[in-house]
Each structure stands twice: as C-alpha cells, then as structure tokens.
Amino acid sequence: DIDPMEGIEHAKAIGGRIASSTSDKLPSKIYCSPFLRTIHTASYIRDALSSDMDIQVEDGLYEWLTPSLLIDRSGARTYPKTVSELKQRFKNIDEIYK
C-alpha cells in the first residue's frame, strides 16, 4: 500500500503539479496497475484534477520485472487486486475498462 507519510505527500504533489499545468489539455484518463499503492496515487491525482473520471486499471502495468517491488514491508509477497476488489475500496474504478 502507499506509504502513509511520504507516499501520500508525493502523490498529492504529482497531482498538484499536473493540475497546475499551463497546458490547456489536462489528462482525460488515468491508467494504473492493480496494486493498492498505484490506485492510491491515481486517486490523489484524480482528486487534484477535480475530475469525475474513473481510474482505469491496466493489468499489464505491474512490476513483474522488478520482484523486489512485489514484497511488502514485512517481506511477504504481494499480489495485484482484482478490479472488483479495488472497487470495494475505491469508488472511482472503471469496472467496464478491459
């Protein structure tokens, strides 16, 4: 899951930076992997954009090439969540996107 101190601060900073862009074209979609930390980050970015867009979970984005990122702080292996599991925790998950 996202680090409650540093991770949330970074996610909010990323969202703020994107939202403060001088470009007239802000993102219209947010894609992320099915891990909780990426869903959390995407949620903060979405909130910063003051958008009602849903987050699109893309199974192909997770870190299978970096096994150390698939272990939690206690050393236990982590697994991506399903879209239905994520939808139970985060209301803005696009369940239709495949």
C-alpha positions in Angstrom: 0.0 0.0 0.0 1.1 3.6 -0.3 3.4 5.0 2.4 1.2 7.0 4.7 3.6 9.8 5.0 6.0 10.1 2.1 3.8 8.3 -0.5 0.7 10.5 0.1 2.8 13.6 0.1 4.4 12.6 -3.2 1.0 11.6 -4.8 -0.5 14.9 -3.8 2.5 16.8 -5.2 2.2 15.0 -8.5 -1.5 15.7 -8.7 -0.9 19.4 -7.9 1.8 19.7 -10.5 -0.4 18.2 -13.2 -3.4 20.2 -12.2 -1.3 23.5 -12.2 -0.1 22.9 -15.7 -0.4 25.9 -18.1 -1.4 23.5 -20.8 -5.0 23.7 -22.0 -5.0 19.9 -22.2 -5.1 18.1 -18.9 -5.4 14.3 -18.8 -8.8 12.9 -19.6 -8.0 9.4 -18.4 -5.9 7.8 -15.6 -4.5 4.3 -16.0 -2.7 2.4 -13.3 -1.6 -1.0 -12.2 -3.8 -3.1 -9.9 -1.7 -2.6 -6.8 -3.1 -0.5 -3.9 -0.2 2.0 -3.9 -0.8 2.9 -7.6 -4.6 3.1 -7.1 -4.0 5.4 -4.1 -1.6 7.6 -6.2 -4.1 7.7 -9.1 -6.9 8.7 -6.7 -4.9 11.7 -5.4 -4.1 12.7 -8.9 -7.7 12.4 -9.9 -8.8 14.5 -6.8 -6.2 17.2 -7.7 -7.7 17.4 -11.2 -11.1 17.9 -9.6 -12.3 15.4 -12.1 -15.1 12.9 -12.1 -13.2 10.5 -14.4 -12.9 6.9 -13.3 -9.5 5.2 -12.9 -8.8 2.5 -15.4 -6.9 -0.5 -14.0 -4.5 -2.0 -16.5 -3.2 -5.4 -15.6 -0.2 -5.1 -17.9 1.3 -2.3 -15.9 2.5 -4.1 -12.8 6.2 -4.5 -11.9 6.8 -8.2 -12.9 10.3 -7.3 -14.0 11.2 -6.0 -10.5 10.4 -8.7 -8.0 11.5 -6.6 -5.0 8.6 -4.2 -5.6 6.2 -7.2 -5.1 7.1 -7.6 -1.5 5.6 -5.7 1.4 7.5 -4.2 4.4 7.3 -7.5 6.3 8.8 -9.4 3.4 5.5 -11.1 2.3 4.8 -11.4 -1.4 2.1 -9.1 -2.6 -0.4 -9.7 -5.5 -2.4 -7.3 -7.6 -6.0 -6.8 -6.6 -8.9 -7.6 -8.9 -11.0 -4.7 -10.3 -13.9 -5.9 -8.2 -11.7 -5.9 -5.0 -10.5 -2.4 -5.8 -14.0 -1.1 -6.5 -15.0 -2.1 -2.9 -12.3 0.2 -1.5 -12.2 2.9 -4.2 -15.4 4.3 -5.7 -13.9 5.7 -8.9 -12.7 2.5 -10.5 -13.8 1.9 -14.1 -15.3 -1.6 -14.0 -16.0 -1.6 -17.7 -12.5 -0.9 -19.0 -10.7 -4.1 -20.2 
